[in-house]
Amino acid sequence: MFSPEEKTTIAEVISRLLISLNHPEMPKSSPKFILHVDGAESWSWANITNSNDRGKDIPQYLVKNRSV
């Protein structure tokens, strides 16, 4: 759904937001996360992770059926 560049930008913004919250249970840098975004159509979706977590297995419930 998003280009690789857009995913990188989104991940950077989310990382900065999470760090800025100064929550005591969050790491001070490089939080790990998976953001799942559903698009307008059932086949349109994206999973976004931060750059430190690339290659991590995505939970199956976040992986939609790619067949249309």
C-alpha positions, -999 to +999 in steps of 0.1 A: +000+000+000+028+024+008+061+027-010+093+017+009+102+054+013+067+062+027+070+033+051+104+046+063+090+081+068+060+067+087+082+045+109+105+074+117+076+097+127+061+069+149+095+063+166+099+099+174+064+101+187+068+071+210+101+084+223+087+119+229+060+104+252+087+097+278+068+067+291+088+049+318+083+015+301+095+026+267+131+024+256+148+058+253+157+052+217+147+028+189+114+014+201+103-017+183+068-018+168+046-032+141+019-009+127-008-025+107-028-002+084-059-013+065-066+004+032-099+013+015-102-021-001-099-056+015-067-063-005-051-029+005-030-030+037+005-024+050+026-036+079+052-010+090+081-017+113+109+004+125+143-001+108+157-020+138+129-046+134+130-053+096+129-089+088+110-098+120+082-122+115+048-105+113+021-122+133-002-142+110-033-123+121-017-091+106-010-108+073-040-105+050-048-129+022-031-115-008-054-133-033-083-112-046 
